[in-house]
């Protein structure tokens, strides 16, 4: 596949790293206004680093747009004259609807939206996908890319804002939980390095158990909570102090904020 990432910032670089690791392209263009920050990708002979978006479009078939929301309209206007029937447009831009993209480049184009997260750099992203009518037959193309970089799910576009909070912002939420359990482990006597390892691997194990078994979290919780035991004591103390409530409130706050941002 001939792929271009237009706007190789933090997310764009994560996608690029995932593509390199999974060997998912025949050629890859990476664009950025200041290319010095992505020069290291030039070590791969099939990657071209450039500040020229037009060159990237002309040399590619799949365009992954990873710019800031305020930049996307100008980028679309810039590349519009160079889009052909072969191009598949995949936007990762938060809050920029398919209708807005179509209004600029035309309804006849293959337009998809993808919401990955930064775990895409290590092949563990949860990526949500949706498309316009024309783009529906190109969803398998997007799945072929993003399934090599983690897992995918097809959702209606009106769920993309919520998916951004759960999957993209969610990475930060889980990082904060890992940090908290690391701090707890240090307080119990572990050094920082061991505490961090214990927290990360336990988090990975919990998610892996659920993915492998398909069970509800409470079923796995029941296996480690014995009557009058230390686990239920800790869980109840956390809940008394608002663990679940705080997480849900935080998710709702992020969702309210993202809708404020994208509706202005």
LINCOR-V70624 format. One record per residue. N is the residue number from 1. RES is the residue in one letter. SS is DSSP state (H for helix, E for strand, C for the rest). PSI is psi in degrees with one decimal (* if undefined). Layout:
{{N:RES:SS:PSI} {N:RES:SS:PSI}}
This chain:
{{1:X:C:139.6} {2:X:E:108.4} {3:X:E:144.5} {4:X:E:135.3} {5:X:E:112.2} {6:X:E:107.5} {7:X:C:76.0} {8:X:C:70.0} {9:X:C:-145.7} {10:X:H:-51.0} {11:X:H:-43.3} {12:X:H:-40.5} {13:X:H:-37.1} {14:X:H:-42.4} {15:X:H:-44.3} {16:X:H:-44.3} {17:X:H:-40.5} {18:X:H:-40.3} {19:X:H:-40.0} {20:X:H:-46.2} {21:X:H:-39.9} {22:X:H:-1.7} {23:X:C:54.0} {24:X:C:23.2} {25:X:C:155.8} {26:X:C:-34.1} {27:X:E:149.8} {28:X:E:120.2} {29:X:E:136.3} {30:X:E:122.4} {31:X:E:147.1} {32:X:C:145.1} {33:X:C:-41.7} {34:X:C:95.4} {35:X:H:-11.8} {36:X:H:-30.8} {37:X:H:-10.5} {38:X:H:16.5} {39:X:H:-28.7} {40:X:H:-24.2} {41:X:H:-17.1} {42:X:H:-13.8} {43:X:H:-24.3} {44:X:C:121.9} {45:X:C:-16.9} {46:X:C:7.2} {47:X:E:133.7} {48:X:E:126.1} {49:X:E:128.3} {50:X:E:157.8} {51:X:C:0.8} {52:X:C:101.1} {53:X:H:-35.1} {54:X:H:-42.9} {55:X:H:-39.5} {56:X:H:-41.8} {57:X:H:-46.0} {58:X:H:-26.8} {59:X:C:7.6} {60:X:C:165.5} {61:X:C:-30.0} {62:X:E:121.2} {63:X:E:114.5} {64:X:E:112.5} {65:X:E:115.7} {66:X:C:36.5} {67:X:C:175.4} {68:X:C:150.9} {69:X:H:-36.6} {70:X:H:-15.4} {71:X:H:-18.8} {72:X:H:-41.7} {73:X:H:-45.4} {74:X:H:-37.9} {75:X:H:-44.0} {76:X:H:-40.7} {77:X:H:-37.2} {78:X:H:-44.0} {79:X:H:-14.8} {80:X:H:-48.0} {81:X:C:-14.1} {82:X:C:1.9} {83:X:C:138.4} {84:X:C:179.3} {85:X:C:-15.9} {86:X:C:-17.5} {87:X:C:136.1} {88:X:E:121.4} {89:X:E:122.1} {90:X:E:110.3} {91:X:E:131.0} {92:X:C:14.2} {93:X:C:124.4} {94:X:C:130.9} {95:X:C:1.5} {96:X:C:104.2} {97:X:C:161.7} {98:X:H:-39.1} {99:X:H:-40.5} {100:X:H:-38.1} {101:X:H:-45.2} {102:X:H:-37.8} {103:X:H:-25.1} {104:X:H:-47.4} {105:X:H:-14.0} {106:X:C:145.4} {107:X:C:-16.6} {108:X:C:-8.0} {109:X:C:154.0} {110:X:E:109.6} {111:X:E:126.1} {112:X:E:154.1} {113:X:E:139.6} {114:X:E:136.1} {115:X:E:89.0} {116:X:C:-178.5} {117:X:C:175.5} {118:X:H:-10.9} {119:X:H:-4.4} {120:X:H:-25.7} {121:X:H:-24.2} {122:X:H:19.5} {123:X:C:27.3} {124:X:C:24.7} {125:X:E:148.9} {126:X:E:108.6} {127:X:E:124.9} {128:X:E:139.7} {129:X:E:145.0} {130:X:E:171.3} {131:X:E:167.4} {132:X:C:179.9} {133:X:C:-47.7} {134:X:H:-33.2} {135:X:H:-8.4} {136:X:H:-38.0} {137:X:H:-1.7} {138:X:H:-1.8} {139:X:H:-40.5} {140:X:H:-30.4} {141:X:H:-47.1} {142:X:H:-41.3} {143:X:H:-38.9} {144:X:H:-35.5} {145:X:H:-54.5} {146:X:H:-21.7} {147:X:H:-22.4} {148:X:H:-9.0} {149:X:H:16.2} {150:X:E:-139.2} {151:X:E:156.3} {152:X:E:157.4} {153:X:E:139.0} {154:X:E:126.3} {155:X:C:160.5} {156:X:C:151.8} {157:X:H:-31.5} {158:X:H:-2.6} {159:X:H:1.6} {160:X:H:-34.5} {161:X:H:-45.0} {162:X:H:-39.1} {163:X:H:-34.7} {164:X:H:-42.4} {165:X:H:-47.5} {166:X:H:-40.6} {167:X:H:-44.5} {168:X:H:-58.0} {169:X:H:-29.2} {170:X:H:-30.8} {171:X:H:-44.7} {172:X:H:-37.8} {173:X:H:-45.0} {174:X:H:-35.7} {175:X:H:-40.1} {176:X:H:-36.3} {177:X:H:-40.2} {178:X:H:-39.9} {179:X:H:-42.0} {180:X:H:-42.8} {181:X:H:-30.1} {182:X:H:-45.9} {183:X:H:-38.5} {184:X:H:-41.1} {185:X:H:-36.9} {186:X:H:-40.5} {187:X:H:-27.8} {188:X:C:-0.5} {189:X:C:-4.1} {190:X:C:149.2} {191:X:C:165.2} {192:X:H:-41.6} {193:X:H:-48.0} {194:X:H:-38.6} {195:X:H:-42.9} {196:X:H:-43.5} {197:X:H:-45.1} {198:X:H:-43.7} {199:X:H:-46.0} {200:X:H:-48.1} {201:X:H:-33.9} {202:X:H:-39.5} {203:X:H:-45.3} {204:X:H:-42.3} {205:X:H:-40.6} {206:X:H:-46.9} {207:X:H:-39.9} {208:X:H:-38.9} {209:X:H:-45.2} {210:X:H:-40.6} {211:X:H:-39.8} {212:X:H:-40.0} {213:X:H:-25.0} {214:X:C:13.3} {215:X:C:161.9} {216:X:C:145.7} {217:X:H:-35.9} {218:X:H:-29.3} {219:X:H:-39.7} {220:X:H:-33.7} {221:X:H:-41.7} {222:X:H:-28.7} {223:X:H:-21.8} {224:X:H:7.8} {225:X:C:109.7} {226:X:C:153.4} {227:X:C:127.7} {228:X:C:22.6} {229:X:C:177.1} {230:X:H:-30.2} {231:X:H:-48.8} {232:X:H:-31.9} {233:X:H:-46.2} {234:X:H:-43.6} {235:X:H:-45.6} {236:X:H:-39.0} {237:X:H:-41.8} {238:X:H:-44.1} {239:X:H:-37.0} {240:X:H:-30.3} {241:X:C:8.6} {242:X:C:29.2} {243:X:H:-61.3} {244:X:H:-42.2} {245:X:H:-42.6} {246:X:H:-40.7} {247:X:H:-45.5} {248:X:H:-41.3} {249:X:H:-39.3} {250:X:H:-42.0} {251:X:H:-44.7} {252:X:H:-38.4} {253:X:H:-42.2} {254:X:H:-41.1} {255:X:H:-43.3} {256:X:H:-39.3} {257:X:H:-43.7} {258:X:H:-33.5} {259:X:H:-32.1} {260:X:H:-44.5} {261:X:H:-46.5} {262:X:H:-6.9} {263:X:C:6.6} {264:X:C:*}}
